[in-house]
Amino acid sequence: MKKFRKILSVVLTLVMVLAMAVPGFAATGMRTIKIKDDTSGHNYAAYQIFSGTLSNGKNTLSDIQWGDGVDNNSIWTELAADVTIGADFSKVTNAEDQTAEKAAEILAHYGDDSANLDAFAAVISNNLTTTVSGTLSEHKDLNPDSSITEMGYEITGLADGYYLVKDNGNVSSGDAYTKFIVQLAGTDAVIARKSDVPEIVKKVYEEDYTEPDNEYGIGYNDVADYSIGDPIQFKLIGSLPENYADYSTYYYQFTDKFGAKFEVDESSFSAYYASSVNAESGTEISLAGLVSVDNDTNHNFTITFENLKTAVPTASSGGYIIVTYTAKLTAAADMGTDGNVNSATLTFSNNPNDESAGNVTTTPEDEVVVYTYELDVDKVDAVSKAYLKGAEFKLYKEVVEGSVTKYAYANVANGKVTGFAAPQDRLWTEGAVGAYGTTLSTTSAGDAYQKIVIAGLEDGTYYLQETKAPDGYNKIQPIKVVISATTSNGNEWDGEKVALTLLSVLVDDGKVVECSNLSNGNVTINVENKAGAILPSTGGIGTTIFYAAGIVLMAGAVFFVVRRKRA
């Protein structure tokens, strides 16, 4: 009985020891890898490269064997053939020594995030089995108990070992695949996503936007206004991703979508590489053969770098590819709050693990808007306010060249500006010869009254010069017309809110007239004429009256003479 009690006591002690040891054994199969990643939609998978025993607190793996995530039949041959690390593995010629333990020994001499480690991961990725270790969580906060949100993924239930973490797809448009990650599965292994994407910014030049600290260069922002036919300066700014060095080749294509409202100047393109986003110059980039412009059908263009690393050898992460060019509004341009929106995108390589053709994606669009306005002119009697047909005008704006003031007259067709003539030294005069723009009339083809419509003007100061007054009216002096527009003229326009908030016109420094319907983008003014005075002249009705009175007097005199003789 005493012996039985002793045996039972020993058994119970062993049971208790084993029970206490179970959590310790279980811990070796409960490793977790946390991947910090702000983007959703990734499908990370862990493949075991080496299995073994992890020493807690030392991050040391012992008893190393090939893991079940690797097909090791030809792995050593491929490692020895690699151009980057082949020399390290080809030294081991004895097949018996070509073990996982020996591979780990070589690997231990490679630095974190080194080119050698990347090369090792690339070879391993070509020799993976279908065995995926652990369980991937949904995109979530990795530190829910912290006040700082840190989004990412967790791969749980991993056995001790060394793992290749691969991004297996479900990458959304505009996002990029993560570079291969190799990681020792510790109890609290946290790694950062090894991926980044470039961004594109499109800007338009507005001379009235002169913020000195503008992030994209003085004058460049999201909103501008121009006259139809004026050259408009645009800028595309493409960034390079943080992991640009992880690619051996890099596809990079700008696409700018204008539509029929614009026409691109094919001779205006220039490009340069710079280290800051608002640089006005940098290392010049040749665009010969890279630009394709379609001004006929879609009214867009592309600039394609099949391999940016060859085209711009000095480019590196943190730099910018900056393109400038001009375009002009066409007769198809819209007036009013809708404006004339155009956008640009950037298509780029997005898989550092596989750079074959087709592994590209495209950024979201970045938009800018260009406004233009309409001036309507009614010719009226100064007293009755009746409309007057037959008045003719020319529209011009003053152009100051140095200390000389010149006059640029508007060319107009079908009620829309087509551009401005070359500046003249003097105003239009009767019989003048020169580029004095289009004659605008309040008479239509049917000789009925018709207002003057001039669509496609930017805000600014103009003059209406009357070259012919209606019959019976005096010609007036040039009238000063100031069109004013208020827009959200900054860099925060998102394409959703209306940027045009106010449109008005001021005539000869008089009363401001606001546009009653911003959606049409037009302002109307009345130009008054006074009738001429009716004055007597030689040979006119005044002389006739004197003749008639003389005849009457002479007839009266004869009557009195005859009567007297009879008497």
WONORMO-V548407 format. One record per backbone hydrogen bond with DSSP energy under -0.5 kcal/mol. NH is the residue of the N-H (numbers start at 1). CO is the residue of the C=O. E is the energy in kcal/mol with one decimal. If there is no record, write none. Layout:
nh = <NH:NH>
co = <CO:CO>
e = <E:E>
//
This chain:
nh = <5:6:7:8:9:10:11:12:13:14:15:16:17:18:19:20:21:22:23:24:25:26:27:28:28:29:30:31:32:33:34:35:36:36:37:43:45:46:47:49:49:50:51:52:53:55:55:56:58:59:60:62:62:65:67:69:70:71:72:78:79:80:81:82:82:86:88:89:90:91:92:93:97:98:98:99:103:104:105:106:107:108:109:110:114:118:119:120:121:122:123:124:125:126:126:127:128:129:132:133:135:137:140:142:142:144:146:149:152:153:155:156:156:158:160:162:163:164:165:165:166:166:167:168:168:175:177:179:181:183:185:186:189:189:190:191:193:195:201:203:204:205:206:209:210:214:217:219:220:221:222:224:226:228:229:230:232:234:235:236:237:238:238:239:240:244:246:247:252:253:254:255:256:257:257:258:258:259:259:262:263:265:266:268:270:272:273:274:279:283:284:285:290:291:292:294:295:300:301:302:303:304:305:305:306:308:310:311:312:315:318:319:320:321:322:322:323:324:325:327:328:330:333:336:337:339:340:341:342:343:344:345:347:348:349:350:351:354:359:360:361:363:366:368:369:370:371:373:374:375:376:376:377:378:380:380:381:382:385:388:392:393:394:396:397:399:401:401:402:403:404:406:406:407:408:409:410:411:412:413:416:417:418:418:419:421:424:432:436:438:440:442:444:447:450:452:453:454:455:456:457:460:462:463:464:465:465:466:467:467:468:473:474:479:481:482:483:483:484:484:486:487:488:489:490:501:501:502:504:505:506:507:508:508:510:513:514:515:520:521:522:523:525:527:528:529:532:535:540:543:544:545:546:547:548:549:550:551:552:553:554:555:556:557:558:559:560:561:562:563:564:565:566:567>
co = <1:2:3:4:5:6:7:8:9:10:11:12:13:14:15:16:17:18:19:20:21:22:23:24:25:26:27:158:186:155:189:153:34:191:151:169:166:133:164:47:162:162:65:160:62:53:60:54:55:55:55:53:60:51:49:48:67:127:70:74:75:76:77:78:79:82:85:85:86:87:89:91:94:94:95:97:99:100:101:102:103:104:106:107:111:114:115:116:117:118:119:120:121:122:123:124:125:69:130:46:156:154:152:140:150:141:143:147:140:35:33:135:154:31:28:50:183:47:163:181:45:164:178:43:166:172:350:194:165:163:161:184:32:186:188:34:36:193:237:235:221:233:219:206:208:211:214:209:217:204:490:369:371:456:329:227:327:325:203:323:201:236:321:199:319:241:243:244:305:347:303:345:301:255:343:256:299:298:299:259:328:326:264:265:324:322:283:320:276:273:282:271:287:287:302:300:293:294:256:292:254:290:252:303:304:250:307:307:308:312:240:316:274:238:272:320:236:270:234:232:263:261:330:372:518:336:370:339:368:257:366:255:253:361:251:359:359:351:356:358:348:346:344:342:222:340:224:457:521:454:374:523:452:525:378:527:386:529:381:379:468:440:465:463:408:406:399:404:400:401:401:399:404:424:397:407:395:419:410:416:413:455:411:419:411:409:407:429:434:410:393:391:448:444:442:377:451:375:415:373:373:483:481:396:479:394:463:464:392:465:392:470:530:464:462:506:460:481:482:504:502:485:499:487:488:486:499:486:484:513:482:511:480:506:507:505:512:503:517:517:517:374:376:378:526:380:472:533:537:540:540:541:542:543:544:545:546:547:548:549:550:551:552:553:554:555:556:557:558:559:560:561:562:563>
e = <-2.3:-2.2:-2.6:-2.7:-2.3:-2.2:-2.5:-2.7:-2.2:-2.4:-2.4:-2.5:-2.5:-3.0:-2.6:-2.2:-1.8:-1.4:-0.6:-0.5:-2.1:-2.9:-1.9:-0.7:-0.8:-1.6:-1.6:-2.7:-1.2:-2.2:-3.3:-3.0:-0.6:-3.0:-2.0:-0.7:-2.3:-0.7:-2.7:-0.6:-2.8:-1.7:-2.5:-0.7:-2.7:-0.5:-2.7:-0.7:-1.9:-1.1:-0.7:-2.5:-0.5:-1.7:-3.6:-1.6:-1.2:-3.1:-1.0:-1.8:-2.3:-2.5:-1.0:-0.8:-0.7:-1.7:-1.0:-1.1:-2.7:-0.7:-1.2:-1.2:-1.4:-0.6:-0.9:-2.3:-2.2:-2.5:-1.8:-2.1:-2.5:-1.8:-1.6:-2.0:-1.4:-2.0:-2.2:-2.2:-2.3:-2.1:-2.0:-2.4:-2.4:-0.9:-0.8:-2.1:-0.6:-2.0:-0.6:-3.1:-2.2:-2.7:-2.7:-0.6:-3.6:-0.5:-1.9:-0.6:-2.5:-2.3:-2.7:-2.4:-0.6:-2.4:-1.0:-2.2:-3.0:-2.9:-0.6:-4.0:-2.8:-0.6:-0.5:-2.5:-0.8:-1.9:-3.5:-2.4:-2.2:-2.6:-2.5:-1.4:-1.3:-0.9:-0.6:-3.2:-2.0:-1.0:-2.1:-2.5:-2.9:-2.7:-2.9:-2.0:-1.0:-1.4:-1.3:-0.5:-2.0:-2.3:-2.4:-1.7:-2.2:-2.0:-1.3:-1.9:-2.8:-2.9:-2.4:-3.0:-2.8:-0.5:-2.9:-2.6:-1.4:-1.5:-1.7:-1.5:-2.3:-2.6:-2.4:-2.1:-2.7:-0.5:-3.2:-0.6:-1.6:-1.0:-1.3:-1.6:-2.1:-2.4:-0.9:-1.7:-1.9:-2.2:-2.7:-2.2:-1.2:-2.4:-0.6:-2.5:-2.3:-0.8:-2.6:-3.2:-0.6:-1.1:-1.8:-2.1:-2.1:-2.0:-2.8:-0.5:-0.7:-3.4:-1.0:-2.0:-2.9:-1.8:-1.2:-1.9:-2.6:-3.0:-2.7:-0.6:-2.7:-2.4:-1.5:-1.7:-2.2:-2.2:-2.0:-0.8:-0.8:-1.1:-1.6:-0.6:-2.1:-1.9:-1.8:-2.5:-2.7:-2.6:-1.5:-1.9:-0.5:-1.1:-1.7:-2.0:-2.1:-2.6:-2.1:-2.2:-2.5:-1.8:-2.8:-3.0:-2.4:-2.7:-0.5:-2.9:-2.8:-2.6:-0.6:-2.3:-2.2:-2.6:-1.5:-2.9:-2.7:-3.0:-1.9:-2.4:-2.1:-2.8:-0.7:-3.2:-0.7:-0.6:-1.9:-3.5:-0.5:-2.2:-2.7:-0.7:-3.1:-3.1:-0.5:-2.8:-1.6:-3.3:-3.1:-0.5:-1.0:-3.3:-2.8:-2.6:-1.7:-2.4:-3.1:-1.9:-2.1:-2.0:-2.4:-2.5:-0.5:-2.5:-2.6:-1.9:-3.0:-1.6:-3.3:-2.7:-2.3:-3.2:-0.6:-0.6:-2.1:-0.6:-1.6:-2.1:-2.3:-2.5:-3.2:-2.8:-2.7:-0.6:-0.5:-2.6:-2.9:-0.5:-1.7:-2.3:-2.0:-2.8:-0.7:-1.3:-2.6:-2.4:-2.1:-0.6:-2.9:-0.5:-1.8:-3.0:-0.6:-3.5:-1.7:-1.0:-0.6:-2.5:-2.4:-3.3:-0.6:-1.9:-2.7:-0.7:-1.8:-0.7:-1.1:-1.7:-1.4:-2.3:-2.4:-2.3:-2.2:-2.2:-2.0:-2.1:-2.6:-2.5:-1.9:-2.0:-2.2:-2.0:-2.0:-2.0:-2.4:-2.0:-1.6:-2.1:-1.9:-1.7>
//
